[in-house]
Amino acid sequence: MKKKGLLIYLLLLSFGFQVQAQRNMTLKECVEYSLQNHLSNTVYNNEIEIAKQSL
C-alpha cells in the first residue's frame, strides 16, 4: 500500500515538472531559436575554432 502511494506521488511530481518546462513561443522566437541552435551553425563554429587553433 505504501509503495503504491509513493509511486502515485512520484508520477504526479514528474508530471508537474513536465508541464512547467513548456512555454509558448512566437513564430519570431521559434525562428531565432532554430537559427541559433541549428546543427550547421554548430559545425561552422567548431570549424572556425579548429582553424584558429591550427594557426
Backbone as CSV, one residue per row, in Angstrom:
resi,resn,N_x,N_y,N_z,CA_x,CA_y,CA_z,C_x,C_y,C_z
1,MET,0.825,-1.184,0.000,0.000,0.000,0.000,0.875,1.256,0.000
2,LYS,1.936,1.223,0.805,2.805,2.371,0.908,3.568,2.598,-0.399
3,LYS,3.965,1.506,-1.059,4.685,1.614,-2.328,3.792,2.200,-3.414
4,LYS,2.519,1.838,-3.380,1.582,2.342,-4.379,1.398,3.852,-4.227
5,GLY,1.303,4.325,-3.004,1.169,5.754,-2.747,2.408,6.514,-3.180
6,LEU,3.584,5.942,-2.937,4.831,6.566,-3.342,4.930,6.632,-4.858
7,LEU,4.521,5.582,-5.525,4.544,5.547,-6.982,3.625,6.619,-7.563
8,ILE,2.438,6.737,-7.036,1.498,7.766,-7.494,2.069,9.152,-7.247
9,TYR,2.671,9.356,-6.093,3.277,10.641,-5.769,4.388,10.990,-6.752
10,LEU,5.249,10.035,-7.062,6.341,10.281,-8.000,5.823,10.570,-9.406
11,LEU,4.787,9.878,-9.827,4.204,10.127,-11.137,3.620,11.535,-11.220
12,LEU,2.907,11.944,-10.188,2.337,13.294,-10.175,3.430,14.353,-10.122
13,LEU,4.478,14.076,-9.373,5.588,15.018,-9.264,6.289,15.185,-10.607
14,SER,6.542,14.089,-11.298,7.213,14.175,-12.596,6.317,14.858,-13.624
15,PHE,5.017,14.651,-13.563,4.093,15.315,-14.472,4.114,16.821,-14.241
16,GLY,4.225,17.227,-12.995,4.279,18.654,-12.674,5.500,19.324,-13.267
17,PHE,6.649,18.658,-13.249,7.850,19.227,-13.837,7.733,19.317,-15.352
18,GLN,7.077,18.336,-15.933,6.938,18.304,-17.383,6.082,19.478,-17.864
19,VAL,5.055,19.805,-17.153,4.168,20.896,-17.540,4.880,22.236,-17.395
20,GLN,5.690,22.395,-16.373,6.364,23.658,-16.135,7.458,23.933,-17.154
21,ALA,7.987,22.906,-17.798,9.091,23.074,-18.724,8.630,23.641,-20.062
22,GLN,7.367,23.622,-20.344,6.859,24.103,-21.626,6.470,25.564,-21.525
23,ARG,6.722,26.294,-22.633,6.272,27.678,-22.676,5.836,27.999,-24.094
24,ASN,5.002,28.992,-24.235,4.539,29.401,-25.548,5.580,30.299,-26.189
25,MET,5.833,30.064,-27.467,6.803,30.860,-28.209,6.116,31.455,-29.432
26,THR,6.522,32.660,-29.784,6.015,33.260,-31.004,6.772,32.674,-32.187
27,LEU,6.277,32.946,-33.375,6.948,32.461,-34.572,8.345,33.069,-34.682
28,LYS,8.469,34.329,-34.340,9.772,35.005,-34.398,10.759,34.348,-33.432
29,GLU,10.308,34.031,-32.227,11.176,33.364,-31.241,11.587,31.977,-31.724
30,CYS,10.668,31.271,-32.367,10.981,29.933,-32.895,12.043,30.011,-33.976
31,VAL,11.905,30.986,-34.874,12.875,31.133,-35.952,14.238,31.508,-35.389
32,GLU,14.275,32.444,-34.449,15.543,32.850,-33.830,16.198,31.681,-33.111
33,TYR,15.406,30.901,-32.391,15.934,29.741,-31.672,16.515,28.722,-32.643
34,SER,15.787,28.464,-33.722,16.267,27.469,-34.678,17.525,27.942,-35.390
35,LEU,17.632,29.224,-35.691,18.830,29.739,-36.339,20.042,29.677,-35.409
36,GLN,19.828,29.922,-34.144,20.926,29.885,-33.180,21.374,28.461,-32.880
37,ASN,20.459,27.500,-32.930,20.764,26.143,-32.492,20.819,25.127,-33.624
38,HIS,20.834,25.587,-34.850,20.891,24.674,-35.999,22.241,23.969,-36.017
39,LEU,22.246,22.714,-36.393,23.452,21.895,-36.378,24.547,22.461,-37.271
40,SER,24.184,23.009,-38.421,25.210,23.539,-39.324,25.938,24.720,-38.694
41,ASN,25.245,25.510,-37.878,25.908,26.619,-37.183,26.922,26.102,-36.174
42,THR,26.584,25.043,-35.492,27.498,24.445,-34.525,28.740,23.901,-35.229
43,VAL,28.527,23.220,-36.335,29.653,22.676,-37.104,30.523,23.810,-37.619
44,TYR,29.914,24.848,-38.144,30.643,26.004,-38.670,31.480,26.651,-37.575
45,ASN,30.888,26.866,-36.402,31.630,27.479,-35.288,32.778,26.590,-34.826
46,ASN,32.564,25.280,-34.828,33.636,24.355,-34.450,34.778,24.396,-35.457
47,GLU,34.442,24.501,-36.736,35.472,24.577,-37.768,36.288,25.862,-37.634
48,ILE,35.647,26.947,-37.267,36.347,28.212,-37.046,37.321,28.072,-35.882
49,GLU,36.864,27.458,-34.793,37.730,27.273,-33.630,38.934,26.375,-33.959
50,ILE,38.709,25.328,-34.724,39.791,24.432,-35.125,40.806,25.195,-35.974
51,ALA,40.305,26.024,-36.904,41.195,26.802,-37.763,42.016,27.795,-36.945
52,LYS,41.405,28.399,-35.941,42.138,29.344,-35.085,43.239,28.630,-34.302
53,GLN,42.950,27.422,-33.843,43.941,26.671,-33.064,45.063,26.152,-33.944
54,SER,44.804,25.961,-35.211,45.810,25.457,-36.139,46.846,26.506,-36.512
55,LEU,46.493,27.767,-36.330,47.416,28.843,-36.722,48.528,28.993,-35.772
